[in-house]
Amino acid sequence: MSPHDLVLTPTGLRFRERRFPCSIGRGGLTARKREGDGATPVGTHRIVGMFYRPDRMSAPASWSQAVGPHDLWSDDVNDPAYNMWVRTPHGFSHEALRRADPLYDLVLVMDWNWPDAAPGHGSAIFIHQWRRPGYPTEGCIALRRQHLHWIAQRVDYGTRVIIPAA
């Protein structure tokens, strides 16, 4: 492990010799991730994308991508574009990347079950803003807004995210 890795610890997410309080999935940690289980998958993952709301903030990194009202993420196991960024209109189940609340104003995308997704093994493991301290996610890692922005300005495409088994 290196200080440039994001490492989930019992006391938070460690990055560059700092620790940031975070929330994980309501289903805890799992080595057997399934769609809808609410769990955060253990393992070594990579950051493979960064989305941001250009109407709410400026680009945090040169490689970040702006999302608009037509941007979605497919979470339908029957969709040929399962676990991929898609756009409206989209006839399969999906999650809007541009939300009314601030949770997805800034999103780091992990390579969980991506780019060659196995249907049913879980979609969209993001690092995003939390609702409030300790409030669980649907499997993602969530942080305080200021901490997420600090991290986003310092991660690179390909940064490792290490989630050890409990």
C-alpha positions as CSV (number, residue, x, y, z in Angstrom):
1,M,0.0,0.0,0.0
2,S,1.1,3.5,-0.7
3,P,0.0,6.9,0.7
4,H,-1.5,7.5,-2.7
5,D,-4.0,4.6,-2.3
6,L,-7.4,5.2,-0.9
7,V,-7.7,2.6,1.9
8,L,-10.9,1.8,3.8
9,T,-10.0,1.3,7.5
10,P,-12.2,0.8,10.6
11,T,-11.8,4.6,11.3
12,G,-12.4,6.0,7.8
13,L,-10.9,6.3,4.4
14,R,-7.2,6.9,4.5
15,F,-5.5,8.9,1.7
16,R,-2.2,10.8,1.7
17,E,-1.7,10.2,5.4
18,R,-5.0,11.7,6.4
19,R,-8.2,9.9,7.5
20,F,-11.6,10.9,6.5
21,P,-14.8,9.7,8.2
22,C,-17.0,7.8,5.7
23,S,-20.0,5.6,5.3
24,I,-20.3,2.3,3.5
25,G,-23.1,0.1,2.3
26,R,-26.0,-0.8,4.5
27,G,-25.1,-4.5,3.8
28,G,-21.6,-4.0,5.2
29,L,-18.6,-5.4,3.4
30,T,-18.8,-8.5,1.1
31,A,-16.6,-10.7,-1.1
32,R,-19.8,-11.9,-2.9
33,K,-21.3,-8.7,-4.2
34,R,-24.8,-9.0,-5.8
35,E,-27.1,-6.4,-7.4
36,G,-29.3,-4.8,-4.7
37,D,-27.5,-6.3,-1.7
38,G,-26.5,-2.9,-0.4
39,A,-23.0,-4.1,0.4
40,T,-19.6,-2.6,-0.4
41,P,-17.3,-5.0,-2.3
42,V,-13.9,-5.9,-0.8
43,G,-10.8,-6.0,-2.9
44,T,-8.5,-3.7,-4.8
45,H,-10.3,-1.5,-7.2
46,R,-9.3,1.5,-9.4
47,I,-10.8,5.0,-9.9
48,V,-11.9,4.9,-13.6
49,G,-14.0,8.1,-13.8
50,M,-15.0,11.3,-12.1
51,F,-18.4,13.1,-12.8
52,Y,-19.4,16.5,-11.5
53,R,-22.3,18.9,-11.8
54,P,-21.1,21.9,-13.8
55,D,-24.1,24.0,-12.7
56,R,-23.0,23.5,-9.0
57,M,-19.2,23.4,-9.2
58,S,-16.2,23.8,-11.4
59,A,-14.3,20.8,-12.7
60,P,-12.2,19.3,-9.8
61,A,-9.7,17.7,-12.2
62,S,-8.7,17.9,-15.8
63,W,-10.0,14.4,-16.5
64,S,-13.4,14.9,-14.8
65,Q,-16.5,14.8,-16.9
66,A,-19.6,17.0,-16.6
67,V,-23.0,15.4,-16.2
68,G,-26.3,16.8,-17.3
69,P,-30.0,16.1,-17.0
70,H,-29.8,13.3,-19.6
71,D,-27.0,11.3,-18.0
72,L,-27.8,8.0,-16.3
73,W,-26.2,4.8,-15.0
74,S,-27.7,1.5,-16.0
75,D,-28.4,-0.9,-13.1
76,D,-30.6,-3.3,-15.1
77,V,-29.1,-6.8,-15.4
78,N,-31.1,-7.3,-18.6
79,D,-29.7,-4.2,-20.2
80,P,-26.8,-4.7,-22.8
81,A,-25.3,-1.5,-21.2
82,Y,-25.6,-2.9,-17.6
83,N,-23.2,-1.0,-15.3
84,M,-22.4,1.7,-17.9
85,W,-23.0,5.4,-18.3
86,V,-26.1,5.8,-20.6
87,R,-28.3,8.7,-21.6
88,T,-32.0,9.4,-21.9
89,P,-34.2,8.1,-23.3
90,H,-33.2,4.7,-21.8
91,G,-35.7,1.9,-21.6
92,F,-34.0,-0.1,-18.9
93,S,-33.8,0.5,-15.1
94,H,-31.2,3.2,-14.3
95,E,-30.1,5.7,-11.8
96,A,-29.9,9.4,-12.6
97,L,-26.4,10.9,-12.3
98,R,-27.9,14.4,-12.0
99,R,-30.0,14.4,-8.8
100,A,-31.9,17.1,-7.0
101,D,-30.0,16.5,-3.8
102,P,-26.2,17.0,-3.7
103,L,-25.2,13.4,-3.3
104,Y,-23.9,13.1,-6.9
105,D,-22.6,16.6,-7.4
106,L,-19.2,15.0,-7.4
107,V,-18.7,11.2,-8.0
108,L,-15.6,9.1,-8.3
109,V,-16.4,5.9,-10.2
110,M,-14.7,2.7,-9.2
111,D,-14.0,-0.2,-11.6
112,W,-16.2,-2.7,-9.7
113,N,-17.7,-5.1,-12.3
114,W,-16.6,-2.7,-15.1
115,P,-16.1,-2.5,-18.1
116,D,-17.1,-6.1,-18.8
117,A,-20.0,-6.4,-16.3
118,A,-21.3,-9.7,-15.2
119,P,-25.1,-9.3,-14.8
120,G,-26.2,-9.5,-11.2
121,H,-22.7,-8.9,-9.7
122,G,-23.5,-5.3,-8.8
123,S,-23.4,-2.0,-10.5
124,A,-22.0,1.5,-9.9
125,I,-19.8,1.5,-6.8
126,F,-19.1,5.2,-6.4
127,I,-17.4,7.4,-3.9
128,H,-19.8,10.3,-3.4
129,Q,-21.1,12.8,-0.8
130,W,-22.9,11.4,2.2
131,R,-26.4,12.3,3.4
132,R,-25.1,12.7,6.9
133,P,-22.4,11.0,9.1
134,G,-23.0,7.3,9.6
135,Y,-25.9,7.1,7.1
136,P,-25.3,4.0,5.0
137,T,-25.2,3.8,1.3
138,E,-26.5,1.3,-1.2
139,G,-22.9,-0.1,-1.5
140,C,-20.9,3.0,-2.3
141,I,-18.4,4.9,-0.1
142,A,-19.7,8.3,1.0
143,L,-17.8,11.2,2.5
144,R,-18.4,14.7,3.8
145,R,-18.6,17.2,0.9
146,Q,-15.3,19.1,1.8
147,H,-13.4,15.8,2.2
148,L,-14.7,14.4,-1.1
149,H,-13.6,17.6,-2.9
150,W,-10.2,17.5,-1.3
151,I,-9.7,13.9,-2.4
152,A,-11.0,14.5,-5.9
153,Q,-8.5,17.3,-6.5
154,R,-5.6,14.9,-5.6
155,V,-6.6,11.5,-7.0
156,D,-5.5,10.3,-10.5
157,Y,-7.2,8.2,-13.0
158,G,-6.3,4.6,-11.9
159,T,-5.7,5.4,-8.2
160,R,-6.2,2.2,-6.2
161,V,-9.1,1.9,-3.8
162,I,-8.3,-0.9,-1.3
163,I,-11.2,-2.3,0.7
164,P,-10.0,-5.1,3.0
165,A,-12.2,-7.8,4.4
166,A,-13.5,-7.0,7.9
